[in-house]
Amino acid sequence: MADGFDGLSDKALSIFTFAAYHRLLSGETVSSVIRKDGAGHEADPEGVSELEGRGLVTASETGIALGAEAQDFVETLVLALRREAGR
């Protein structure tokens, strides 16, 4: 995995965890997640800023687009979860 992922904060990792959740539910590659849903749920602003600063995502007011490396990282998370679950 590229150095762009070294030392990510828990706030940044929470965004990838949310993407992994959607990946597991849908079975499809996740290229974006909701940043603000209008119902009080919101990605951590510091986590979003950190990922933007590393060039891993592009964020708008309501969404977070995952770059290619970020999408690959989500796949790595899903594989690690499955491996830990013995699948």
N, C-alpha and C positions, 0 to 999 in steps of 0.2 A: 504494500500500500504506500502511496506517495507520502512524502513528508508533510504535505498540507493537512494531514489528519493527526499528526503528532501533537499530543498535549491538548486536545480539544477539551473545553470545559464541559461540565455536566449540562449546562444550559444549551450549548451547541449540540451535544449528543442527544438531548431530548428531542430535538427536531428530527434527527435521523431515526430515533426510536419511533416517533410518530409515523414517519414514512414507512418504516419496517412493518408496523402494525397494519397499515393499509396494503402493503405488499402481501402480507400473509392472508389477509381477508380476501383480496381480489385475485390473487394468483398472477397478477400482471405487474410489469415494471411500473414503478411510480416515478413520474417525472416532475411532479409538483405536489405541494400540500397547501392547505389553507393556512393563512397567517392569522386572520381574524375572521371568525364566523358570524359575528353580529349577535351572538347569543352569550357573549361573555368569555368564550374560549379564545385564547390568543397565544401564539408562540412567544417565547421569551425574547424581548427586544435585544438583550445583550447577546443571546445566542445567535439571533439572526444577524446582528452586526458582525459578530466574530466570523461567521461563515461567509458573509459577503466580503469581509476584509481579506479572507483567504482565497477569494475567487471561486468558491465552491457552489454558491447559490446566487440567484438574483431575486431580490424581493420587491414586491409592490405593496401597496397599502393592504391588500387582502390575501395575497398569495406568495408562495416561495417556490421558485423554479429551481430544480436541482440540475446542476451541470452533469456532464457525463461521468466525471470522477465521483461525484456525490451519489449518483445512481448506482455506480459500481460498489460504493461503500455500503449502501443499503442492502445490496445483494449479499455482501460479505457478512453483514449483521444477521440476515435471515439464515444463511448457511450455518453460522456459528450457533444460532438458537436451535436449529434442527439437529446439529451435531450434539449439542449438550442434552437434547431430549432423546438422543439415541435413534434418530431417524436418518 
